[in-house]
């Protein structure tokens, strides 16, 4: 039986124009859908708009429009955004649609008939922006909502109440027996703590405004917007052939609405008669995209406004390309955590990883095919393979498998890191085998082996990137002489098998698929997106993986093998010179000078990214000192995109280095040691564990 995959985004509240935060969630859902289809599964992706509530009613009045006309206009902006980002939902639901209204009233009656709704009154502090009541302990000074930072309103009204308190024990049992229901773990811990603190019955109707779904048999009330909105995931498939997709495997939400989805939503479903197997599998909470440490979607008002070029996904996609934006969103941010968002960051990622690594790999190899193999993929016989090719294939197979596992656990940034490493591996192979030298020989066999392997790896990378960069992946495959990917149920297209690019396939060379931005082009892009506080790169990247080149000459990419050097990780220090003079290399110090450096074994306890500091990480390192762990600021973020991998590692710390102030309260009390080359960085560590604080001699 074909495996099914159902993913949902939250339906977006139509109080303003779509921004980059909306794009982020939807791109994640779209990429997951494409990945699961690639693996042969039958996948469904739902998104839509949330259009009821007092907030919408007030916004419509401000705009001088009727509520329905107002939501029609804003909902269309969301619907129109997705094609521009390559996002292809299978369904787009609106809470003002007849199918949804009827479905919500149906499920209201189910909950009422279960005895879980009763008439009463409620008094509390209400945030219109949240469409929900707040407790005093939740509020910021000045009675401000902690999420929207706006004053709450004291309100008392007649209401229908849901017996949420009845489900406290069942919810706690759900979290305990099925920890995968709330991910990541940090969010689950928050929710467990909240529920353990005691649940009060929930007000689920409103009687002081009319813009909402009428309560069945009580026309003076409208259904609370969160009871209304949450059921969209069910009403979209209920009483249709698509009901077979229920329940969703993944429901994506931002952390400001996690409580609604992980407490109210399962309680409503339990009340309506749903057992555990019929509840959503996982509510996956992602973090915020931050700009300068602040949520990108924060605006001073609620009325629909035009976003700036730095947060408008349409403008960014128009200037930089939808696939480039999609890649950055999934590559840059560790899913579940907050991540810094910047236009220069997008350009930097695109240049280094897509342009200079993936696109350039294809552009380096294709000239050899045209000149020496009549434009066809050369044949490779088993007896022509060397240990180099066997090692290469094994390495690629491992990376492909690990990337698939990363997709399955929603660590998309890791999956893309592994994908780019496949391309880097091929570039290193290209440099080591030096096809420009092989071309000078009359024996084309070895040259054919090398070029065929590089082209096959480009195919592998194109397929691995396709959930994220569907258009560019198709262009890569086209230049390889292949057609577009056509996912089919029960057919796994993930490139776990070598040899998808057949011998004699006619290649179709074209312009570079991923551009490598020059400084003038980058400057123009930055200005067109309202970025005026950043400058384009003025220096070229290290001379690795450049091209294209003549097939007869030594390429610009060829460089001597990198010699690893041991260096302290000092993030603010200027880059070391490319070559070391003989005088510098022969400098000698006395033992007493060396003895002044106090090197200690440290254990990393925590690691976190620093907003607006792309290269820096803030580490808490245990040196076995009575005063507690030290804070160390290290410029190793690019080498450790998954910062959690650092936790628990043993490191070598310069313990007697004077503190260094990086500004804004960031003071480093030590320095880590590492070995580095132009291509990688590794922390100095040990083969077996030592106690924190052990002296390194």
N, C-alpha and C positions, 0 to 999 in steps of 0.2 A: 504493500500500500504506500502511495506517495506521501512522504512526510510533509506536513503543513507548517507554515511559519506566518504568524500574524503579528505585525508590529504597529503600534499607534504612536502618534505624537499627541501632546495635549492639544485640544482645540483652542485656537488663539483668540483672545478677547479683542473685539473690534473697537477698541477705544482709541486707536492710533494707527499710523502707518506701519507696515512690516519693517523690522530692523534686523540687524545681523544676528541677534539672539534667536529670532524665529527661524532664520535661515539655518543656523547651526543645528537645531534639533531636527529640522526636516531633512537636511543633508545627511545626517547620521541615519535617520530612518530609511531614506532612499538607498543609501549605500548598503545597509544591512539587507534590505530587500533584494538588491542586485546580487549581493554575495550569496544569499541562500538560494536564489534561482540558479546561480552559477553552479551550485552544488547539487542541482537536480531536484530541489524542493519546490512545492507549490506555495508561493508566497503572496501575502496581501499586506498592503500598506494603506493605513487610514489617517487622514488629517482633516482639518475643517476649521470652522469658526464658531465661537461662543458668543451669542448675540442678545442675551437677555440680561436683566438686572437694572437696579436703580442707577448705577454708574452710566450705563448706556443711555438710559432715559434722560439723564442730565446732560450728557454730551450732545445728544440730538437737539435739546433745547438751545444749548450754546451755539450750535451750528445753524439754528433756525430751520431745522428739518424735522419731519415726522420720524419716529424711531425706525420704522421699517425702511424708509428711504435712506436713512443714515447707515444702517447696517448693510443694506444692499451695496452701497458705495464702497465701504471699507472692506467688506468680505471679498468683493471683486478684486481689490488690490492684492489680497493674499492669493487668491486663485490665479491671478495673472503673474505673480512672482515666480511660481514654481517652474514653469517651462524655461525661464531665463536662467535658472540655476541647475537645469538638468534634472530637476526633481519630478518624479512621475508617480504620484499617488494613485492607487486603484480606486479610491473613493474620496470624495470631498463632501463632508457632511456639514450642514448648517442647522443650528438649533431652532431656527424659525421654520424649518421645513415641516410639512405635514407628517411625514413618516416619523420624524423625531418627536414631534408633539404628541402624536398618538401613542408612540412607544413609551414615553416618559409617563403619561397618564396610566397606561397599562401597568407599568411596574410600580407606580405609586399605589394603585389599588392592591397589588400583590402584597406590598409591605403593610398597608393598612389592614388587609384581611388577616395578616399574621399577628395582629394585635400590637404592632410596634409604632403606631402613630396615635397620638391623642391630642386633644385641644387644650390649650393652656395659655399662659402669658409669659413673656420673657422681658427682662430688663437688663441692659448691659451697655458696654462701650463698643460702638460699631464703626468699622472702617469701610467706607463706601468703596474705596479702591480695591480692597480685598473681598468685598461683599461678605463680610463675616465679623462676628463679635470677637473682641479681645479681652483677655483678663488684665487686671492692673499690673501684675508682675511681668507681663509681656511687653508693656509699653515703654517707650523711651521717655526721658524727662520732658515735661510739657504735654503729656498725654499724646505722644506721637506714635503712629503705627511703626513698628520696627522695620517693616518692609518698605513702605511707601513714604515714611517720614512726614506724614500729614496728620493733623489733629483728628482724633476719633470723635464720634458724636454719641452723646448719651441718648439711649433710645429705649422706650417701653412700648410693647405692642402685643396684641392678641396674635397667637401663632399656633401652628401645628408643631408638635415636638416629636422627634424620633428617639426611641429608647436606646440611645447609644450606650448608656451605662450597662445595659443588659449584655452587651457583646464584649465587655472588657476581658473576661477570662478567655473567651474563644479567640480573640485577637492575639492575646499573649501566647496562647497555645499554637496558633498559626505561625507566629514569628519564631517560636522555639523549634517546632517540628519541621518547618520549611524556611530556613534562614535565607534561601534564595528568593523569597517573596519580596524582600526589601534589600536592594543593593545600591551603592556599596555598603560595606559593613558599618562605616561611620554613621550613615543615615539610619540604618536599622537600629543601632544603639540609641540614637536620639529618639526614634519612635517608640522603642520599648520603654525608655525612661518616661516619655510623655504618657503613655497608656498606664504604666504602673503608678503614675501619680494620681490616677483616678479620672474617669470619664463622666462628664455630665451629659444629660440628654440634650439633643441638638435641635435648635429651632430650624425648621425646614419649610417654612412658608413666610410670606410677607403680605402685609395688608395696607401698607402706606404708599404703594405705587402699583401700577397696573401692567408694566411692560415685562411680561413673563408668561409662562404656561399656566392657565387656570387650574386650581386644585379641583379635581373631580368632586362634584356634588357640593362644592363650597365656593361659589363664584366671587366672593369677597376677598379671596386669597389667591396669590400666585405662588407657584412652587419655587422654593429657594434655588438660586441659580446654580449652586454646586450639586444639589440633587439632580437638577435638570442636566447640567453639563456632563457629569460623570457617566450618565447612562448612554451618551452618544456612542461609546465604544461597542455597546450592545445593540442599540437601535439601528446602527448602520448595517448589521448583518441579521438581525432578528427577523424571523418569518420570511427569510429568503434562502435560496440555495447556498448562499455564503455562510449560513449559520454553522456549517461544518468547520469553519475556521475557528470558532469559539472554543476555548478561551484564548486570549492573546498570549503569545510567548513572552513578548517584551512590550512594556508600556513605558515610553520615555517621558520623563517629567523634569522640570527644573526644581531646584531645592526649595524655592519659595512656595511650591504647591504640593510638596511631598506628603504633608499631613492629610490633605484632602484625599489623596490617592491611596495612602497606605493605612488609614484609619477609617474614614467615612465610607470610602468606596467598597472595601471588602465587607464592612458591616451592613451596608445596604444590600449587597448581593446575598449575604448569609440570610438576612431577613426575608429576602425574596425566594429563598429555598435552594440556593446554590451550595453544593458541597465543595470540599477543597479541590477536587479534580476539575471543578467547573469555574474556579477562580483564576484570575490571571496568574501566569507562572512567576513573572518577575516585574516589579515596579523598579525601573532603573533610573536613578536620580543623577543628573549631570550637574556640573557646576555652572558658574557664570563666565561669560567672556568679559574680561576687564580691560579698561583703557585708563591707564594711570591709576590703577588700583580701584577703579570705580566701575560698576556694572554699566556696560555699553548702552543698555536700553533705558537708563535713568534719564528722565526728562522732567523739567519743572512743572509741566502741566499735563493734563490727560487728553486734551483735544488733539485730534489728528494733526500732525505737523510733518513737514518735510524734513527728513533726516539729513545729516551732513554726509559728505562723500566718504568720511571715515567709518560710518556705520550703515550706510545705505547699501544693501547687498546688490541691488540692481546696478548702481553706478560702479561698484567694485567689479562686478562680473563683466560689465561693458568694457571697462578699461583693461582689466587684467585677464579676463577670460573666466568663464564659470568653472572649468575644470581646475584651474589654478587655485581659485578660492576654495573649492571643495577639498582639494588636497591639503591646503593649509589648515582648514578647520579640523580635519581629522588627524593630521600629522602633528600639529603643534600642541594640541591640548590632550592631556591624559584624561580620558573620559571618566567623569565622576568628580573631577577636581576643577577649581577655577583655573582659567588660563588667560594670559595676557594676549590681547589682540591688537595688531598694528599693521598698517599698510606696508611700511618698510619690511616688516617681518614676513609678509606674504611674498613680496618681491625677492627677499633673500632666500627663502625656502625654494621658490620656483627656480631661481637662477642656479643654486648650488645642487639641488637634488633632481629636479626635473630637466633643466636645461643642460647643465654640465655633466650630469651623470647618466640619465636615462636617454634623453634625446641625442646627446653627443655620441653615445655608444653605437647607436644605429648609424649615425652620420659618418662615423669613422670606418665602419665595416662595409657599407654599401659600395663605395668606389672600387674596392677590390673585386666585388662580384661582377660589376660591369666590365672591368678591364681584363680580368683573367679567367672568368667562368661564363662568358657570354650572357651575363645578366641572370644566371640561374643559380639556385642554391647548390653548392658542390656536394658530391657524394662523399660519404665517410664510411669506410669499411672498418670492421672491428679490429683487424690486424694493424690498422694505421694508428690506433689509439696508443697514447703513452700514459705513464702513471700520472702525468699532469692532467690529462683529460679525465681520467677516472676519479682523481681527487676533486676536480672541478665539478663533475656531475654529482658526486656524493655531497659536496658542500651545498650545491644548489638544491638538491632534494631535501636536505635537512632544513634549509631556510624556508622552502615552500611549505613543508609540513608545519613548522613552528608558526609561520604566518597564518595558516589556516586555523590553528589552535587559538591564536590571538584574536582572530575574528570571532570565533565561537564564544569567547569570554568577553567580548566587547572592549578589548584593549586594542582599538583600531590604530592608535598612534604607534603601538609596538608592531602591529602587522605591517604598517607602512614603512617603519624603520627597517624591518627585515626585508621588505620588498626592495627598498633602495640598496640594501646591502647586497642583494643578488646582482644588481647592476654594477655596484662597485667591484664585486668579485670578478665580473666579466671584464671590466676595464683594467683591473690588475693583470688578469690573464692576457689581455690584448697587449699590454705593455711588456710583460715578461716573454711572450712568444715572439714579439717584434715581427709582425707580418710584412712590414715594409722591407725587412731584410730577407725574409723567405721569398718575397716576390722576385728578388734578383737571381734566384736559383732557377734552373730549368725544371726542377722537380716541383710540380704543383701539388703533389699529394699532401705534404705537410701544411702548405698554405690553405688548401681546401679544408683540412681538418679544423684549423684555427678559425677561419671565417665562418664555417658552418656552425661551430659551437657558439660563437658570439651571436650569430643571428638567432639561433634557437633560444638563447637566454633572453634576447630582446622579446621574443614571442612570450616566454614565460613571464617576464616582467609586465608586458602589455596586458596579459590576462589577469595577473595579480592586481594591477592598478585599476582594472575596468570597473569595479564597483564604485570607485571614487572619481576616476577621470574617464568616463565612458566615451566621450567624443575623441579625446586625444589617444586613448587606447585603440580605438577603431582606426585612427590615422596611422598609428604605428603598425598595426596588423596589415593595413592596406599597402604600406610601403614594403612590407615583407612578402607581399603577393598573396595575402590571405584575405578571406572575407570577414565580415563582422561576426561577432559571437552571437549564437542563437541558442540561448538556454532552453533545454528540454527537460520535462519532468523525468525523474529517475535516471538522468544522465549527468554524471559529475564532470564538469569541465575544468575544475581546479587543476592546474598544471603539475600534477604529481607524476605524470609519465613523461619521460624524455622522448623527443622525436616527433613532436607535433608539426614541425616545419619539414615537409617532405623534400627529398632530393629532386632537383630540376624545377622546383617552384620558381616562377618568373617574378623577380622582385620589381618593384615600381618606385624607384627613387624619387624623392620630392624635396621640398624645402624642409628645414628643421621643424620637427613637430613641436618641440618646446623651445621657445626663443631664449637666448641668453642676452638679457638686457644690457645695453651699453649705457654709460652714465647719462648722456643727453636724453635717451629714451626714458630712463628711470626718472630723471628729474621732471620730465613732462608728465609722466604718470602721477607722480606725487602731487604736483600742482593741480592736476585735473581732479584729484580726489581730496582737495583742500588740506593737504599735508604740507605745512610750511615750516615745521620745526625739525625736519630731518633732511639730511643731504644724501644724494645717491652715492653709491660706492665709487671711489676714485681710483682704487687699486684693483688690479686683476687678481683673481684667485690664484692659489699656487698652481704651477704649470703642470698639473696633473689632469688628465682626461680632457685636453683641449683638442680642437680639430675643427673642421675636417682638414685633411692633408692630402698631398699628392701621394699616390701609391708607390712612387718611385723614390721618395725621399724620406729621410729621417723626420718623423712628425714632430710638431711642436709639443706633443704630449710626452715625448721620451725624456726621461730625466734619470739621473743616477738613483739607485735604490736609497730610500730614506734610511738614515742612520739614527736609531733611537737615541735620545739624549735624556739624562735624568735632570729634572728641573723642579724647583718648588712651584706650587700652584699659586702664583701671585696675580690675581685677576686684573689689577689696575696697572700693572707694569707694562711698558711698551714691548712690542713684539721683538723677539730675538732676531739678530741679523741672520741672513740666509747662510752665511759662511763664517767660520771662526778663524781668526788669524793665527798664525803659528805662535806669535808672541802670547796671545790669549790662551791658546791650548797648552802651552808649556808653563803657565804660571803655577808656582808651587807655594803652598802654605805650610807653616810649621804645625806639628801635632798639637801644640798648645792652642793654636788658633782653632783647629777643628774641635778640640775638646770643649770650647766655649759654647758650641751648638748642642743644646739639650734636645735629643731626639727621643720621643716616647711612643709606645704603642697606644693607640686610641681606638675606641669602639664607637661607631656612629650609632647614635640613639634615634635621632630624627633628621629628616632632610626635607627642605621645602624650597620651592621657587620663590624668587623675589620679584614682585611686580615691576615692570619697566626695566628690568635688568636681565636681559636675555641670557647672559653668560654666567650669572652668579647664582649660587645656592647658599642657603643658610643652614648650617649643620650644627647639631648639638652632639658633642663628642665627649665621651667619658675617658678621662685620663687617670682615673682612680684617685682623684683628689678629694679631700674632705669638703672643700668648698663647692663641690658638685661639678656637673659637666660644663664644658666650655662652649661658647658660641664661636664658630669659625665660618668666615665668609670665604667661599672658594669659587674660582672661575672655571667650574667644570660642568656647567649645566648642559652644554652642547654634547658632551661625551656621555651624559647620563640623563637622557630624556625621560626615562622612567625612574624618578627620584627614589621610589620605594626600594629599588635594587641596592641602594647604598646602605640602607638600614641593616645593622648587624655586622657590617664589614669592619675588619681590622685595618687601620691606616697608620701611617707614620706621620707624627706631628712634630713640627719644630715648636717646642713647648716654651722656650724662653725668648721668643720674638716679641718685640714691643707691640702693644695693641695698635691696630690700624683702623682709623675712623673713615668709613665710606660715606658718611653723611646720612641724614634722616634716621638716626638712631642705630645704624648698622656699624657695629664695632667688632672686628675680628681679633680673637685672642689666641692666635696660633696660625700655623701654615701647614698644609698637607704636602707630601712629596709624591711625585708621579713621574712616569716615563712617558715621553711623547714623541710623536713623529708627525709629519704633515698630514697623516691620514687617521691617526687615532691617539687616544690618551688612556693610560691605565694607571690607577693608583698603586703606589708601592705598598705591598702587603706581605703576608707570611704564609707558608705552607701548612702551619699548624697553629692552633690558638695559643695566645699568651695573655696573661692578666693585663687589664688596662693599667697603663702607667709604667709598664716594664721599660727599662732603659734600652735604647737601640745603640749598639756600639759599632 
